[in-house]
Each structure stands twice: as structure tokens, then as C-alpha cells.
Amino acid sequence: MKLENGQYAIGNHTVLEVAQTYGTPLYVYNMETIRDRVHELKEDIGQHPNTEFLYAIKANYNPHIVREIVQLGLGIDAVSLEEVHMGLACGALPPQIMFTGNNMTDHEMRTVHELGVLLNIGSLSRLRKYGRAFPGSRVSIRFNPNIGIASHETNITGGPDSKFGISFQAVAEVKAIAQEYGLHIVGVHQHIGSGWLRLREPILALDVILSIAKQFSGLEFVDVGGGFGVPYQPQENRLDIQTLGSQIAKRFTQFCSRYGKELVLRFEPGRYVVAESGHLITEVNTLKESISRKTIIGTDTGMNQLVRTAMYGSYHPIVNISNPEGMLQEYDVTGNICECADFFARDRMLSEVREGDLLSIDVVGAYGMSMASNYQLRGLPAEVLVDGDVVTVIRKREAFTDLLGRYDM
């Protein structure tokens, strides 16, 4: 979102214009930003010639967006059977999808295998079940490298207490199960967490997964996961993906030389691709003063439509797009849900806010609508995609009749 002539704009449209046309609350995505992020990943992270990217579809699964990302050359990292189906529906071919189901069911395992999608298995018990069901099949193994980092402790997916992956110390058990059932281990995988901005931990974890990879013959790829962070807070610096890509490419090239075979290097970006493209536009309907004399802003959205602050304590930039040049004042920004956790910001400095103003909650393209719910029977907001001159409704606003229609009454 850029400020031009006193108006915030996305593509060739002002945000006010889009919000007034389609109503609030409203998710607005900028396709140009998504293209820019994909280009950056390919240029900076993809410095090794055999690099592939699988889009972590859980970040934002709107099919209009996913279809564009697939057309830009990314495959799909899926963590549910439904995400596999969505990837296929959006044009990804089965070999372009990998299924990393957590605590997957027998039904998920069998269905994904029958669809021709590679399974990435993260427990010894599931590996045995897969071997018994499909002896001689191809499979990838998710390992826990005992290293974790994320923007919030609940987003750490590696480390001694993580539920994800097979211990890096269990290589012998994995190989024994594979030998028993004639499984062909074609890939090894790790994921250390989501939203990190430092380089040290991903490089350390890379060294761990490469040390695991050298113990397997016949690999086709090494998947180092995703988790690339974006800056949410003003003081945060962008992730230096050029330096990260250079260091990873150097280590992987050396590894392939020692391994005696050129392997594919895989990444699974989600947040990095879509987060900064998204804005949640909401109308201010209430201004009130608390007993402690705080000014509280009430809006027409809530934690049911953007849960990250309530769930993780996450920071999101907020802009008063109706009065961008007003005098700065301190506010608490709250939603319309009957829960104490329903805050978007506390003690936040914003340009003067009036009832009827529109606020833009920014960097919400990832884990915004994909984590939204109908809590308290509130319908989901509309979503629009801006691509230059074109504004497309990519999800209509949900009405109560839509919710009621789900029930057999």
C-alpha cells in the first residue's frame, strides 16, 4: 500500500475507493506484491540451479491467488487432504505437490497416495503403516533437526519438544523400516519454524539435514522447509534473502559434489509470498474512553476474521486511511467479538480517528482469512484482488443464510 496525493493506493486504485465500492470489513490483496515476492525468491533464494519452490498453501488458500502462484511456477506444500485437492484444482500437477500431513489418518494416507502425490512422513509409526499399505513406494521423510526458531514460540516446529518430524537421531530406524517394506526414500525434509528473520538458525538446520541426507542413497531432493519472515513491526529489518540464498547454495553445491549426484533443493515459502499483499479494511463504529482514560476504537471486524493478535500477540501495522495526515494520538484498537482477547493493537499511535473512519490493518495476506472462523455466527468478509486496473471479487461476503444453509433444518 502506497501513499499518493494524500490517498493510500493499491495497484491503480485508492483503498478508500475499493472499500466504498465493496463494503467493510474487506480483505484486499495486491497481486503485484505477490509477483514481486515470487521473483525475489527465485532470484535470491534460488541461487542454486536445481531449486524448486512449493507454496505453503495454508498461508492463503483462496483459489484465485493459488492459481496465480502456480502459474508463476511454484508447486504446492499441502498439510491436509483438502489442501491437496485445492492444489490440484488450481492447476498443480501431482508431482508438483507434497503432502506433509501431521498425525495423518489412514484415509488421508491412502487417498493422497492414490492421487499420485508424494507423502512426506514425520513419524515412525506412520512410516510403518505406509510401508505395509504400499510396499515398494516412493516416500519422503520429515526429520526434526532439533533446531527451532520463529516469530512466536507457538510457531516453532523444530526442537526437542516439537510434535513435528522424526528425530534426527532415528536415521537407523527409518532405514530399517524402509528396507523391510522396500520403500524408496527420495527426499528428506525439515522445517524449523515460521516467521524468522535471522540467518544463523536456518543455516545450522541446513547443516543438520545435509548430514542426515548423506546417510541415504538414491535421494532426489532435500527440502529445507520455509518460514521466511517478513517485517511486521517498524523496527524490524527485512530478511536478507540474498545472503541466505548465497550461503545455502554454496553449502548445497558442496554437498552434491560429495554426494556424487545433483539433487534438487526445495523450499516451502508461504508467508513470504502473500503476507505483505494483504490488507483488512474495517470501519470505526465506536469511540469510547475507558475508566483508565484510554481511548478505545471499536471496529466492524474482530478476532474471528484476523486471529493472529489474539492468538499469538502478533503486531500488525494499522493506518487510518480516511485521515492519514491527522494529529497522532494513542489508541487501543478492538474488534466486535465478545471476548477480552479481541484486540488488534494496544497503546498504538494513529492519526486522529473519528467514528466512520476506515482503518487498514496491514500485512494480513498470510494466516488472515485462512484462519478465520464463523465464531459468534458472524459471516466471513469479502475478499478482492487488485491487479493493476482490475479489481476482482474473489470471495463474496458471507450472509447469515449462507451459514444457515449448512445445517439440516
N, C-alpha and C positions, 0 to 999 in steps of 0.2 A: 504494500500500500504506500503510495507516494503523495506528498502534499504539493498541489499545483494550484496557483492562484487562490490560495486560501481554502481549497477544497481537496479532500482526500479522494484519490482515484485508484481504480483497479482496471488495468487494461486501458481502454479508451472511455471509460465511464466513471463518473463520480460515485462514491459509495452511497451518498445521500440519494442520488437518483435511483440506484439499484434498490435500496431499501424502501424508498417511497413507492416503487413500482411493484415490488413483490411482498412487502409487509415484513413485520418482525414478529418473533425472532427469526433470524435468517442466517444460514451458513453461506458464505460467499467464497469461492475458490478462484484463484488466478492461474490459468493453465500455463501462462508464460513462465511463472515461477517454477512450476513443476518441470518444464522443459529445461530451464536453466540448471536446476539441481541435478537432473539426469546427465546433462552434458558435463557438469563439474565432476561427477562421479566417474564417468567414463574417461575423462581427460586426466584426472588427478589420482584417483584411487586405482583406476585400471591401467597402471603403467606397465604391468606385466602383459605380454602379448596374448596369453591364454586366460583372460579374465572374463568371468560371467557374473551377472547381477540377477538375483532373484528378489523381486519386490515383496516385502513383508506385507501381505495384503491386509493383515489385521489392523494396520495403521489407519487405513481408509479403504473400505471395500465398495464404495459407490461404483457401479459398473461403468459409468461414463468416464470416470477417472482411471479406473483399472484398464479399460480398453485402450485409452491413450498411452498409458505407461507400457503396456505390452507392445503396442505399435512402435514405441521408442526403443524396443529391443530388449526389454527386461523379461525374465521369467517370473515365476510365482513361488514364493515361500509361503506354504499353507500350513496352518496348525489345527484345522478342523476339516471334516469331510465337506462341510458346506463351503469352506474357502476353496477347496479343490474344485468343486462344481462351479463356483463363481469364476475361478481362473480359466477353466475350460470354456465357460460361456462367454468370456471376454476375449477369446481368441488364442489363448496359450495352448500349445500342444502338450500332450502328456509328458514327453521328455523335458519340457521346459518347466515342469512343476516338481517340487519336492515336498513331501508331507512329513512334517515333524510334529506328530501328534503327541501330546503329553498325557500319560496314563490312558492311552488309546484303548478302545474296546475291540473285541474280536470282529464286530460288524464293520467298524471303521477300517481295520486292517485288511479284511477280505475285500471290501468294496474298493478301496484305494488301489490295492494290488490288481484287481480285475480291470480297473480303468487304465492300467498301464503306467501309473505314476509311481515313482521311486519312493520307498518308505525310508525315513531316517529314524532309527530306533534308539531310544535312550534308556532302556532297562534290560537287564539280562533275562528276566522272566519273559518279557515281550519278544525278545530275540529268539528264545526257545520256541515260543508259540508260533512265531513266524516261520522258523525252520521246520517245525512239524507240519505246518499247513502248506508251505510252499518250498519244499526242499529243492536245492539247486538254483534258487532265485538270486537276483541281484539285490543288494541292500546297502544302505549307508548307516554308519554308527555315529550317534551323538555322544561325545565324551565331555565330562566335566573336568576342565583343566585346573581346578582348584584356585582359580583367579576370578575375581568378580569386581565390577565397577559399574556405576550407573548414576543417574541424576538424583535418584532416591533409593533408599535401601530396599524397598519392595520391588525395584526393577533390576536387582542384581540376580543374574541367572547362573552364575558360576561361583564356586567356593565350597567350603567343607559342609555347609548346611543346606545347600541348594537341592531342590527336588528334581532338577533337570540333569539329564545325562548320566552316563555310566562313568564311574571313577576312572581317572587316568591311570590308576594302579591296577585296573582289571583287564588289561590287554590280553593276558593269557587266557582268562575265562571267555572273553569274546572270541578269540581264535579257536578255542576248543569247541564252542557251540557251532561256529561256522563250519569247522571241519566235520563235526558229527552229522550235519544236515547238508553238507555240500554247498553252503551259501557262498556267493561271490561278493566279498566286501569291496565295493567300488568307490566308496568315499568315506572320509572321516570328517567330523563336524564338531564345532564348538560354538558357544555363544556366551559371552561373559556378562552381558547386561545392556541396558538401554539408556541412551541419552548422555553418554560420556563425551567429554571434551578434551581429555588428556591423551597423550601418546604412549606413556610408559606401560600401562596395563595391557592394552591390545597387543603391543609388541612382545611383552612377556608371554601372553597367552598364545601368540603365534608360535613362539619357540616351543611351547609345550605341545601343541597339536602337531607340529612338524616332527617332534621327537616321537610322537605316537605313530604318525604316518609312516615313518621309516621302518616300523615293525610289521607293516603289511605289504605284501607283494600284490601286484595286479590292481592297484588303485587307479581310478580315472580322474579324481578330483580331491581337493582339500577345501573344505568350506569353513571359513573363519567367522561366519555369522555377520551380524550387523551391529546395530546400537549406536551408529554415528549420531552424535548430538547436534543440536542447533542452539544458538543463544536465545534464551528467553528473557533473561534479566539484562538491564542496560550495561552493567559492568562486565558481562561475560564476553569473552573473545570467541570468534569463530574457530571451529576445529580446523587445524592445519592439515587438511586432507592431502595437500600436495606432498608435504614432508612424510606424512603417514604412508601414502601410496608408494613413495620412493623407497622407504625403508622396507616395506612389505615386499615390494617387487624384487629388491636386492636379495633379501633372505630367501624368497621362494625360488628365484633363479638358481641360487647356490644349492638349495635343497634338491631341485630337479636334476641338477648336474650330478649330485652324489647318488640320487635315487636311480639314475640311469634311464629316465623316461620323462618326457614333458607332460606334466599334469595340468589340469585346469584349476585355476584359483577362483573360488566362489565367494561372493559377499551377499548379504541379505539386508539391504537398506530398506527402511520403511519410513520412519520419522523424517530422515534427512530429505527424502523425496517430496513429501507432501506437507510437512508441518507449517512451513512459512507461507504456503499458498493460501491458508485458510483464515477467515475472519468470521466471528459470530457477532452479528449486528443485533442490538437489543435496545428497546425504548425504555427510557426512565419514566416510571409512572408514579413514583413516590419519593419525596424528600422528607426526612424527619430527623429530629435531634434526640439522641439517647439521653438517659439520665446523667451519664458522664460527659454530656455535651459534645459527643461525636456526631458528625453529620453522616447519616446513613442514606445511601442511594438504594432504592428498590427498583427492580427491572422486571421485564416480562419474560425472562428466561430463568433458568435455575440449574442446580447441580444435576438434574435429570438430563439436561442437554449438554452439559460440559462438567464432567465429574472430577476432572484432574485436580483442581484446587482442593475440593473436599476430601478426595481420596488420598492424595499424595502431598498436599500442601504446596502444589506447584504454583509457580509465578507465571502469569500471562500479562503482557503489555495491554493496557487499556487506553483508548483515545476517545475523547469527546469530539466526534466528527461534526456535530452541529455547532460547536462553539470552540474551534481549535485554538483561537487566539485569546480566549478569556483568561482572567487572572487565575493563577494557580491556587487551589485550595485543597485541604486534606479531607478525604472521604473514606468510608467503608462502602464497598460495592457488594450488594447482596442480591440474591435471586428470590423467586416467588414460591419456593418449596418450603413446606412446614417442617424444617429441620434446622437445628442450630449450626450445622456444618455448611449450610448453604451460603457460602461467601465466595466471591471471586477475587477480592482484594481487601486488605485492611490497611488503614493509615496510608492510603495511596494519594499522591499529589496529582490532581487532574485540573485541566482548565475548567473554570466555573460551570457547574452542572445545574440545569434547570429541568423541571418536570416537562416532559415532551422531547427532551434532547435524545439523540441517538448515540450510543456508545459502541465502539468496535473493540471486542475482545480478540486479541491477535495471537498468531502462531497456534492456531487451533485446527489446522488441517490434518493433524495426526492425533488419533485417540480422542477425538471430539465426538462426532456423530457415531463413530464405530463403537463407542462405549455408552451411547445414550440409551435411555430407557423410557418407559411409559409410567414411571413412578407417579403416584397420586393421580393416575388416569389422565395425565397431560399428553397430548399428541406431540409427535416429533415435528421439528421445524422444517420448513422448506430448505432445499439446497439449490444454489445456482452456480454455474460455471461460467466465468468470464474468459473469453479468448479473443483479445483484440476488440473488435467492434461487436462481436456476437456474445449475447447473454442467453444461456440455456438453462431452463429449469430441469435439473437432473434428479430431483425428488420432490414430489408435490407435498404441500403441507398436510399433515395428518389431522383428520377430523374425528370427533367422537364416534361417528357412525363407522369409521374405519376400525376403531378399537372394538366396538360392539359386535361388528361383523365376524370377529374371530371366535365368538362364543356361540355354542349351540343353545339357543334360547327358544 
